[in-house]
Amino acid sequence: MTASLDKPKDQRLIHSGIDWQQFKLIEQGFSDSPGIRLFYLKGEVEIFAVSQEHEVFSGVIALLLGTYFVEKEIDFTTTGSFTQEKEGKASAQADQSYLIGKASGGIADLSIEVVFTSGNESKLNRYQALGVPEVWFWEDGVFGLYHLRSHGYEKIDQSEILPDLDINLLSRCLLIASRVEAVKEWRRGISGD
């Protein structure tokens, strides 16, 4: 018997003409709503409800990257989907975000989005307004990496924040059904065994 897998049912709702104060009120209204992410840029609010599968992939990315940081002895702080914002300008909640080489402070060095719907360009605009140096999108089993330049984000093939990380290996490990096997394969790959 063959089963077909549908894409997860993430849901997006976008409203325009919202000022910062109105956005903050909307944000308060959703403060006790797990699985809801809010984004703001230039008067546009996106309300995003994530699916269970979306959260599963986000969690596995966090597991694998956490393993990488420990194995490579890179100091990091995971800020998960903590809201990053510049008051009055932009607000975003990445699926995963990291401060690398420091314990705390402001905007993430790396933000990662699991994408089951469209909108990468508008998301990049938000992260640019925030000044996030590197943004990764995981979509359809592969990563798209972007690094912030003076003129905006540039698509890159290799992370500049984590130059030794094998992004293709990370993508392959994310697609392994067994999480235990995924971590084992990831560890073998990053240790060179």
N, C-alpha and C positions, 0 to 999 in steps of 0.2 A: 504494500500500500504506500502511496506517495502522499506526503503532506506538503502543502504549500504554506509558506510563511509570509504573512502580511507585514508591512512595515508597522512599527508601533504607532499608536494613536496619540502622539503628542498633539496638543492643541494650542493655537496661537490666536490672540485677539489683539488688534492694533487700533489705537485711538490717537488722533491728531488734535492739535489745538489745546493741549494741556500745559498749564504753566507749572513751575517747580512746586509751588505750594499745593496745588491740586494733586500732583504726583505723590507728594509726601502723605497726603490724606488717603489716597488710594493704597499706598504702601502700608499704612497703618491698618487699613481694612483687611488686608491679606496677611497680617503679621502672624496669625495662628493657623495658617493654611499650608500644611506640608505639601511639597510637590508643585508649588506655584513659584515662578520666578518672574521678577519684574525688571524691565529695562526702560531707560529714559534717554532721549537725545533730542534736542532742539524741538521741544513741544510734542514729541511723539512718544507714547507709552505703549510698550508691548507687554501683555500679560501672557505668560507661557506656562501651560500645565504639562508636566513631563509624565511619560509613561513608565511603567515598572522596568521595561527592557532598557529604556534610556538610563535609568538610575543604575541598573546592573552594569552596563558598559562603563559608566562614569566611575563606579566603585572599583572595577577591575583595573582601569587606567590608574587610579590612585594606588591600588595595591602594587602594581608593577613598578610605577615610578618610585614609590616609597622604598621598595626593594632595591631599585637602582641606586637611589641616594645613599642608602645604608652600605651597600656593597662597594660603592665608589668613594665612601667617606666624604660625601658632600653635605655640608650643613644646609638644612632647609626648614622651612615652616610651611605646612600646608594650611591654606586658608579656605579650602573647599569652595563652597558657593557663597562665601561671605560677600556681602554687598560692597563693591568698590564704587566710590562716587566722588565727583567734583561738584560741590554744591551749585545748584542752578544750571549746570551744564549737562552732566551725563551721570548715569547710574547703570551698573551691570552686575549680574550674578553669573559668573562662569560656572560650569559644572565642576571644574577643579581649578584651583589656582595656587601658585607657589611663590614664596619669597625664597630666593636662593642665596645662600651665604650669609644670611642675616636672620635674626630671631624674630624681629617685628618691624613694623613700620610701613604704613601707607599702601601704595598701589603694588600689586603683584608684579613679579618679573616675568611670569609665565601664566597665561590663562588658557584653559582647554575647554572646548565646547564639543559635546556629542551632538551631531546634527542628524535628525530624522526628517526635518522640514527645511525649507529654503531660508534664505536670509543672511548668508555669510557676509555679504557686502555691508549691509546695515549694521551687523554686529561689529565688523571691523571699524566702522565709523565711530561707534561707541567706545571701543577700546582705544582708538586713536585719541579721542577727546580726553580719555583718562590717562593716556601716556603709558600704556602697558607695552613693554619692549617686544614681547613675543606672544603670538596667539596661534594655537593649533586647533584645527577642526578635524574631528574624526567622523568621516561620512562614508558609507558604503564600503567599510572595511579598510580604508586607507586614511592616512593623515595628510592634511594640507597645512603647511607651516608658513607663517608670515612673520616678518621682522620689521619693526618700525624704523623707518628712515626719516630724514628731514622732510621729504615730500609725501610721506604716507607709508602704508604697509607695502612691502615687496614680498612676493612669493619666493620661498627658498626651498632648497632640497634637503638641507641639513640644518638642524637647530644650531643657532649661534650662542644660545644660552647654555645648552648642553651639547657641545660639539662632538663628544665621544659617544653619544647615544645613537644606537642603530635603530632608526625610526621604522625601517622595514621589518626588523625583528619584533619590535613592539607591536606593529600591526598584526603580524602573524600570530603572536602569542595571544592577542585579544580575541582571535577567532577560534582558539582551542576551546572545545566545549568544557573540558574538565579544568576547573580553576587551579587545582593542585598541579596538574600536568602543565598548565600555562606558566605557573610560577617556576616549576622545575626547568622548563625549557628556557625561560627568560634568564634564570640564574646561570644555566650552562652557557648561554649566549653572551652574557655580559662578563662572565669570568674568563671566557676564552677556552673553556674545556670542550 
